């Protein structure tokens, strides 16, 4: 496969209780999250050069949406690509076109959803899965909502 398209839904928290800070700097949370209709669109294609490149457009593409590893989708792709490359056949590089329809920094989980969708897209592009343990490890390191979006993207 040379290209894939994945949608990344936003979410809302119906309730949220913040508990103590963990040693990794994140907080323990109790929440109820539901997906909502607004979605970012990720288009991933094989690239001739190694690594990950990214372009951002869309109604919510603002200057504060980075195109480097500060973008959770790019970070997810870089980590996933490194694992795939180390363990078998993988795309040499990936180009991501991210159409932002979910506002950044609005608490809707856009970046986290993009990270999970990017990893799913990478697996489809490569024609093989990373596996649930590797996926969870990559995503959990990027943020707490990413694992929720990974599960939602694989079941919905």
Secondary structure by P-SEA (a helix, b strand, c coil): ccbbbbbbbbbbbcbbbbccccccccccccbbbbbccbbbbbbbbbbccccccccccccccccccccccccaaaaaaaaaaaaaaaccccccbbbbbcccccccccccaaaaaaaaaaaaaaaaaacccccaaaaaaaaaaaccaaaaaaaaaacc
